[in-house]
């Protein structure tokens, strides 16, 4: 039963990351397509990414934490808020979702509108070093906002609006330099569909470096936690999550009524495993509440 519950929780989280990242790419990249009659403005693109981020965070943050971004997942890993196996699975789901979202958008877009299809590129007047630095700074502010918006010590509400605003701010500045990525998965989806990887490395190195720096700043300087080295290793390997679920199992058994009625058994135990129509909502594990 424990393995079943763990598998169902992880499967739901991975699907949420896949879905959220696909929607993010579809709406975000779609807003940057150059239609002849109405060319998109930077403000329009920033607002679209803002609203798309807010919507998908609101929908999925209780299912997976709504990372939607390998850089955010890496930041949570560095901050000892997610295990390494889960982080790897999240990144795989994000890349798959981004590719699916980009492919779907490509399929419904007329051929004469696609052009470079939102592939992140370095503007001709900027160097690769400048592009990396810009992506680093943009992602650093995004990840700091994610941590501040999802830290239970600071706030208890939904982080959708604040994270969306952070994404919009990044696009208002970064679009002129690189088209603004801040998200390796977003860049990956368009690059795969168009087969353009000339400077793709910039949109991994910049965001991932910025994410690591943001995690170190927030978790070790601004708001350090009290986790011991043993606790951090347990979280990293995933054993802490297993121990948490094992500790919850005896409590569930104690609360189950002694009844042979199969309907009562479904209500008391099956809902927690997702086997009954009235499946109860399970709160996310600590450290996974956000984009």
URZIJO-V99393 format. One record per pair of residues at least 6 apart in sequence whose C-alpha atoms are under 6 Angstrom apart, sorted by the first residue. I is the first residue (numbers start at 1). J is the second residue. D is the distance in whole Angstrom. If there is no record, write none. Layout:
{{I:J:D} {I:J:D}}
This chain:
{{5:273:6} {13:63:5} {13:64:4} {14:93:6} {16:60:6} {17:68:6} {17:94:6} {18:93:5} {18:94:5} {18:97:4} {20:56:6} {21:68:5} {21:94:6} {21:97:5} {21:98:5} {22:97:4} {22:98:5} {22:101:4} {24:52:6} {25:98:6} {25:101:6} {25:186:6} {26:101:5} {26:102:6} {26:105:6} {28:49:5} {29:118:6} {31:45:6} {32:45:6} {46:168:5} {46:171:5} {50:164:4} {50:165:6} {50:167:6} {50:168:5} {53:164:5} {54:160:4} {54:161:5} {54:164:5} {57:66:5} {57:160:5} {58:160:5} {60:66:5} {61:289:6} {61:290:5} {62:284:6} {65:288:4} {65:289:4} {65:290:4} {65:291:6} {66:290:5} {66:291:4} {67:290:6} {67:291:3} {68:291:6} {69:183:5} {70:91:5} {71:207:6} {71:208:5} {71:211:6} {75:211:5} {75:212:5} {75:215:5} {76:82:6} {79:215:6} {80:232:6} {81:287:5} {83:235:5} {83:236:4} {83:237:6} {83:238:5} {84:236:5} {95:185:5} {98:185:6} {98:186:6} {98:189:5} {99:189:4} {102:189:5} {102:190:6} {119:190:5} {119:191:6} {120:178:6} {120:179:5} {121:178:5} {122:178:5} {123:177:6} {132:202:6} {132:206:5} {135:182:6} {135:206:5} {135:207:6} {136:206:4} {136:207:5} {136:210:4} {138:170:6} {139:182:5} {139:207:5} {139:210:5} {140:210:5} {140:211:5} {140:214:5} {142:166:6} {143:211:6} {144:214:6} {149:159:5} {150:289:6} {150:290:6} {171:180:6} {174:180:5} {182:207:5} {184:203:6} {184:204:5} {234:240:5} {256:268:6} {270:276:6} {271:279:4} {271:280:6}}
